[in-house]
């Protein structure tokens, strides 16, 4: 249930705090700053969590790091775990076996689809299905009361994919099989066949979810269009120029138009600039020469899908026929989640068919040595970077995490300021204007624990 507390009495100066921002991961508020004439000068999302998990790894054996780092976030944990494994492998020169690499990728595609379906059901759908309803009914329970079939279809698809993860990895919430050097085991034939059957069963549900997202996006864009297109550029990990969760480089393209520019991971890492702010625990990131960027589902959808996922490719084409490229509005948030859920489902289905029958080796010999390494992957919420420096004996000397919310932060706050300038009239912010700002913040799918780690 949404709760709203709009107050400026506990703050000095011309600013109003909207707390809490609901239906996100973690604790945050939105602060709206005014000039002396009570005109909006700035709106900013403030991350209020602090975990310090990077510091916890100091002196820890490298092999333990992925399990600890995965606890940075309860939702994105498996992607932190994989990125940590890959960073440690890069530092120690460890090469995972091909079967382990394929199995890791399979789990990532399933987890991407699962994460997006959860976000649609619990975070996005209330805004799109019940945009003007009271907070007491603006939730999944309220939606179920008026559209039981749609909620049942989404729940069935989510449960099917989660069960497939459980069959393959042993746990649908954590993925204990991913360790430095590869995986501790590969799924047997029975698990692969059962997981494949579960994915076949939810195809019609996923198609209907895309139809629902398309319909609600069309309706919402007519009801609440603000004329505030997203600024800057969009970015994602790519392989052969197409989005990939585990890619070979990075591509970035401007919302204003123009083709994407490709970068190697080394060029990308060297171009990242980090900033410290006094009013939030989060440290925003930008790219040298580019400024703020958008990462995540909308960035990947704009970058395009390949012919190996024909359904996602077809549905993306339908969306672009209606709204043109690039998609540069927050109202495409749920549409992007639905398209990527199909994309992840198709990628996982193809990998399930090819896994098994090859070399059963799943784990490379791991030797803890001194070295440095980094990994760049795309998580459900966007580009994620892990970097590690190991000392003598493989003990961790330094560990760094760069998260999607950090990359999105400048773009997010610039967009919030534009929305606030259009929807807020005077220092007494109405509940409708506060809800509008929260919708704008949620469209970036912020995960505060990942952002502050």
C-alpha positions in Angstrom: 0.0 0.0 0.0 1.2 3.5 -0.9 2.0 5.7 2.1 2.6 9.4 1.7 4.2 12.0 4.0 4.6 15.4 2.3 6.3 17.8 4.7 8.7 20.7 4.8 8.5 21.5 8.4 11.6 19.5 9.4 13.8 21.0 6.8 15.4 24.4 6.6 15.2 26.6 3.5 12.9 26.3 0.6 12.6 22.6 0.1 10.0 19.8 0.6 10.6 16.2 1.4 8.4 13.4 -0.1 8.9 10.3 2.0 8.9 7.4 1.5 9.1 6.6 -2.2 7.0 3.5 -2.3 7.2 0.3 -4.4 11.0 0.4 -4.9 13.8 -1.7 -3.3 15.3 0.1 -0.3 14.6 3.4 1.5 14.6 6.8 -0.3 12.8 10.1 -0.6 12.4 12.8 -3.2 13.5 16.3 -2.2 12.1 19.3 -4.1 14.0 22.6 -3.8 12.4 25.9 -4.5 13.7 29.4 -5.3 12.6 32.4 -3.2 9.6 32.8 -5.4 8.5 29.2 -4.7 9.3 28.0 -8.2 10.9 24.6 -8.5 14.7 24.9 -8.9 15.6 21.2 -8.5 14.1 17.8 -7.6 16.4 14.9 -6.5 16.1 11.3 -5.4 17.9 10.7 -2.2 19.1 7.1 -1.4 18.9 6.7 2.4 20.4 3.2 2.9 24.0 2.5 3.6 25.3 -1.1 3.7 29.1 -0.9 3.5 29.4 -4.4 2.1 32.5 -3.5 0.0 34.4 -2.8 3.3 33.3 -6.1 4.7 35.3 -7.9 2.1 38.7 -6.4 3.1 41.1 -9.2 4.0 38.7 -11.9 3.0 39.8 -14.9 0.8 38.9 -14.2 -2.8 36.7 -17.4 -3.1 34.4 -16.1 -0.3 33.7 -12.8 -1.9 30.9 -13.8 -4.3 28.7 -15.2 -1.6 29.2 -12.2 0.7 28.8 -9.6 -2.1 25.6 -11.3 -3.3 24.0 -10.2 -0.1 24.3 -6.6 -1.2 20.7 -6.9 -2.5 18.0 -9.5 -2.0 16.6 -8.9 -5.6 19.8 -8.5 -7.6 22.0 -10.9 -5.5 22.6 -13.5 -8.2 23.9 -10.9 -10.6 26.3 -9.5 -8.0 27.4 -13.0 -7.3 28.2 -13.7 -11.0 29.9 -10.4 -11.5 32.0 -11.1 -8.4 32.9 -14.5 -9.6 34.0 -13.1 -13.0 36.0 -10.3 -11.4 37.9 -12.8 -9.2 38.5 -15.1 -12.2 39.9 -12.1 -14.1 42.2 -11.3 -11.2 43.5 -14.8 -10.9 43.6 -15.8 -14.6 41.0 -18.5 -14.1 39.0 -19.7 -17.2 35.7 -21.3 -16.5 34.7 -24.3 -18.6 32.3 -23.7 -21.6 29.5 -25.7 -19.9 29.7 -23.6 -16.8 29.7 -20.4 -18.8 26.5 -21.6 -20.7 24.8 -22.6 -17.5 25.6 -19.3 -15.8 24.1 -17.5 -18.8 21.0 -19.7 -18.8 20.4 -18.8 -15.1 20.9 -15.1 -15.8 18.2 -15.1 -18.6 15.7 -16.9 -16.3 16.5 -14.5 -13.5 16.0 -11.5 -15.8 12.6 -12.7 -16.8 11.6 -13.5 -13.2 12.8 -10.1 -11.9 10.9 -8.2 -14.6 7.7 -10.1 -14.0 7.9 -9.4 -10.3 8.6 -5.7 -11.0 5.6 -5.5 -13.3 3.2 -7.2 -10.9 4.2 -5.4 -7.7 5.7 -2.1 -8.8 4.6 -1.0 -12.3 1.2 -2.4 -12.7 -0.5 -0.3 -9.9 0.7 2.9 -11.6 -0.5 1.8 -15.0 -3.7 -0.1 -14.2 -5.0 2.2 -11.4 -3.4 5.6 -12.1 -6.0 7.7 -10.4 -7.1 5.3 -7.6 -6.7 5.9 -3.9 -3.5 4.5 -2.4 -5.5 2.0 -0.3 -6.4 0.0 -3.5 -3.5 1.0 -5.7 -1.7 -2.3 -5.3 -1.7 -5.9 -6.7 -4.6 -6.9 -4.4 -6.8 -4.1 -5.8 -5.9 -5.0 -9.3 -6.7 -8.7 -8.7 -10.2 -7.6 -7.6 -11.0 -6.0 -10.9 -8.9 -8.2 -13.3 -8.3 -11.6 -11.8 -7.4 -13.2 -15.1 -4.5 -10.9 -15.9 -3.0 -11.2 -12.5 -3.4 -14.9 -12.6 -1.6 -15.1 -15.9 1.3 -13.0 -14.7 1.6 -15.0 -11.5 1.6 -18.3 -13.4 4.4 -17.1 -15.7 6.4 -15.9 -12.7 5.9 -19.1 -10.7 6.8 -21.2 -13.8 10.1 -19.4 -14.3 11.0 -19.4 -10.6 10.3 -23.1 -10.5 12.6 -23.7 -13.5 15.4 -21.8 -11.6 14.8 -24.0 -8.5 15.0 -27.2 -10.6 18.2 -26.1 -12.3 20.1 -24.4 -9.5 18.5 -25.7 -6.3 17.3 -22.4 -5.0 15.1 -19.8 -6.8 16.1 -16.9 -4.5 19.9 -17.5 -4.3 22.0 -19.3 -6.8 24.5 -21.3 -4.8 25.9 -23.1 -7.8 27.9 -20.1 -9.2 31.4 -20.1 -7.7 34.8 -18.8 -8.8 36.0 -21.1 -11.5 32.6 -22.0 -12.9 29.7 -23.8 -11.2 29.7 -26.5 -8.5 27.4 -28.8 -10.6 25.5 -29.0 -13.8 21.8 -29.9 -14.0 20.9 -33.4 -15.1 18.7 -34.3 -18.1 15.6 -34.6 -16.0 15.9 -31.1 -14.6 16.6 -29.7 -18.0 13.5 -31.4 -19.5 11.3 -30.3 -16.6 12.5 -26.7 -16.8 11.9 -26.7 -20.6 8.4 -27.9 -20.1 7.7 -25.1 -17.6 8.9 -22.5 -20.1 6.7 -23.9 -22.8 3.7 -23.7 -20.5 4.1 -20.0 -19.9 4.4 -18.8 -23.5 0.8 -17.7 -23.9 0.9 -15.9 -20.6 4.0 -13.9 -21.7 2.3 -13.0 -24.9 -0.7 -11.7 -23.0 1.5 -9.7 -20.6 3.0 -7.9 -23.6 -0.5 -7.1 -25.0 -1.6 -5.8 -21.6 1.6 -3.6 -21.2 1.1 -2.2 -24.7 -2.6 -1.3 -24.0 -1.8 0.3 -20.7 1.1 2.2 -22.1 -1.0 3.6 -24.8 -3.7 4.7 -22.3 -1.2 6.1 -19.8 0.7 8.1 -22.4 -2.5 9.9 -23.4 -3.6 10.5 -19.8 -0.4 11.8 -18.3 2.0 12.9 -21.0 4.2 15.7 -19.6 6.4 16.5 -22.5 9.6 15.7 -20.6 11.7 13.3 -22.8 14.6 11.5 -21.1 17.9 13.4 -21.5 21.3 12.2 -22.3 22.3 8.8 -23.7 21.5 5.1 -23.1 24.0 2.4 -22.6 24.3 -1.4 -22.2 26.6 -4.3 -22.5 26.6 -5.8 -26.0 27.8 -8.7 -28.0 28.2 -8.2 -31.8 26.4 -4.9 -31.4 23.3 -6.3 -29.7 22.4 -6.2 -26.0 23.7 -9.1 -23.9 23.8 -9.8 -20.2 27.3 -11.2 -20.5 28.7 -9.2 -23.4 32.1 -8.4 -25.0 31.9 -4.6 -24.9 29.6 -1.7 -24.3 27.6 0.5 -26.6 26.2 4.0 -25.9 23.8 6.1 -28.1 22.2 9.5 -27.6 18.4 9.9 -27.0 18.6 12.9 -29.4 19.3 10.5 -32.3 22.2 8.8 -34.0 23.8 5.4 -34.0 25.5 3.7 -31.0 29.2 4.1 -30.4 31.0 0.9 -29.2 33.6 0.7 -26.5 35.7 -2.1 -25.1 35.3 -2.8 -21.4 38.7 -1.3 -20.8 37.7 2.0 -22.5 34.4 2.0 -20.7 36.0 1.5 -17.2 38.6 4.2 -17.8 35.9 6.7 -18.9 33.8 6.4 -15.7 33.8 9.4 -13.4 32.5 9.1 -9.8 31.1 12.0 -7.8 30.5 12.3 -4.0 27.5 14.2 -2.8 26.8 15.4 0.8 23.0 14.8 0.7 22.8 11.1 -0.3 24.7 7.9 0.4 24.8 7.2 -3.3 27.8 8.3 -5.5 26.6 9.1 -9.0 28.5 8.0 -12.1 29.0 9.6 -15.5 31.0 8.9 -18.6 33.8 11.2 -19.7 32.6 13.1 -22.8 29.0 11.8 -22.5 27.7 12.9 -19.1 24.7 11.2 -17.6 23.4 7.9 -19.1 20.5 5.6 -18.8 21.1 1.9 -18.3 18.5 -0.9 -17.9 15.5 -2.3 -19.8 14.7 0.8 -21.8 18.3 1.2 -22.9 18.5 -2.4 -24.0 15.2 -2.3 -25.8 16.3 0.9 -27.7 19.6 -0.9 -28.6 17.6 -3.7 -30.2 17.1 -7.5 -30.1 18.5 -10.1 -32.6 16.8 -12.6 -34.9 17.6 -15.3 -32.4 14.7 -14.1 -30.3 12.0 -13.7 -32.9 9.0 -13.0 -30.6 10.8 -10.2 -28.7 12.2 -8.8 -32.0 8.7 -8.8 -33.5 7.0 -7.2 -30.4 9.7 -4.5 -30.3 9.1 -3.7 -33.9 5.3 -3.3 -33.2 6.1 -0.9 -30.4 8.5 1.2 -32.5 5.8 1.4 -35.2 3.6 3.2 -32.8 6.0 5.3 -30.9 9.2 5.6 -33.0 12.8 5.1 -32.0 14.3 5.9 -29.6 11.8 5.3 -26.8 12.5 8.3 -24.6 9.6 8.5 -22.1 9.1 7.1 -18.7 5.8 5.7 -19.9 7.7 3.0 -21.8 8.9 1.6 -18.5 6.4 -1.3 -18.2 6.5 -2.0 -21.9 10.3 -2.4 -21.7 10.0 -4.8 -18.8 7.4 -6.9 -20.7 9.5 -7.0 -23.8 12.6 -8.1 -21.9 10.7 -10.8 -20.0 9.9 -12.3 -23.4 13.5 -11.8 -24.5 14.9 -13.5 -21.4 12.4 -16.4 -21.8 13.4 -16.9 -25.5 17.1 -16.8 -24.7 16.7 -19.3 -21.8 14.6 -21.6 -23.9 17.3 -21.8 -26.6 20.0 -22.4 -24.1 18.0 -25.1 -22.4 17.9 -26.9 -25.7 21.7 -26.8 -26.2 22.9 -27.5 -22.7 23.8 -31.0 -21.8 25.5 -33.8 -23.8 28.9 -32.0 -24.1 31.9 -32.0 -21.9 30.6 -32.4 -18.3 33.5 -30.4 -16.8 32.0 -27.6 -14.8 34.8 -26.2 -12.6 38.3 -24.9 -13.4 41.1 -25.3 -11.0 41.2 -22.1 -8.9 44.5 -20.7 -7.6 44.4 -17.8 -5.2 47.1 -15.4 -6.4 47.9 -11.7 -6.4 46.2 -9.7 -9.2 43.5 -7.3 -10.3 40.4 -7.9 -12.3 37.0 -6.5 -13.2 33.8 -7.7 -14.7 31.0 -5.8 -16.6 27.6 -7.4 -17.0 24.1 -6.3 -17.4 21.7 -7.1 -14.6 17.9 -6.7 -14.8 18.2 -3.0 -13.7 21.2 -2.3 -16.0 25.0 -2.3 -16.3 26.8 -3.6 -13.2 30.6 -3.4 -12.6 32.7 -5.3 -10.0 36.4 -4.7 -9.6 38.8 -6.5 -7.2 42.4 -6.2 -6.2 44.0 -9.3 -4.5 47.1 -9.3 -2.4 49.5 -12.1 -1.6 47.7 -15.3 -1.0 44.6 -14.1 -2.8 43.3 -12.0 0.1 41.1 -9.0 -1.0 42.9 -5.7 -0.6 40.2 -3.6 -2.4 36.8 -4.2 -3.7 34.5 -1.9 -5.8 30.9 -2.1 -7.0 29.4 0.3 -9.6 25.6 -0.2 -9.8 22.8 0.7 -12.3 21.3 3.3 -10.0 24.7 5.1 -9.8 24.8 5.2 -13.6 21.1 6.4 -13.9 21.4 9.0 -11.1 22.1 12.1 -13.0 19.6 11.3 -15.7 17.0 10.4 -13.1 17.4 13.7 -11.2 17.4 15.8 -14.3 14.1 14.1 -15.4 12.6 14.5 -11.9 13.4 18.2 -12.0 11.6 18.5 -15.4 8.6 16.7 -14.1 8.5 18.7 -10.9 8.7 22.0 -12.9 5.6 20.9 -14.8 3.5 19.3 -12.0 4.4 21.3 -8.8 2.7 24.7 -8.3 4.0 26.3 -5.1 5.7 24.9 -2.0 2.5 23.1 -0.9 2.9 20.0 -3.0 -0.4 18.2 -3.6 -0.8 14.5 -3.2 -1.4 14.2 -7.0 1.9 16.0 -7.7 3.8 13.9 -5.2 2.4 10.7 -6.7 3.5 12.0 -10.1 7.0 12.4 -8.9 7.1 9.0 -7.4 5.9 7.5 -10.7 8.8 9.3 -12.4 11.3 7.9 -9.9 9.9 4.3 -10.1 10.2 4.4 -13.9 14.0 4.1 -13.4 13.4 0.9 -11.4 15.8 2.1 -8.6 17.3 -0.4 -6.3 18.7 1.5 -3.4 20.7 -1.4 -1.7 22.5 -1.9 -5.0 23.1 1.8 -5.4 24.6 2.3 -1.9 26.0 -1.2 -1.3 
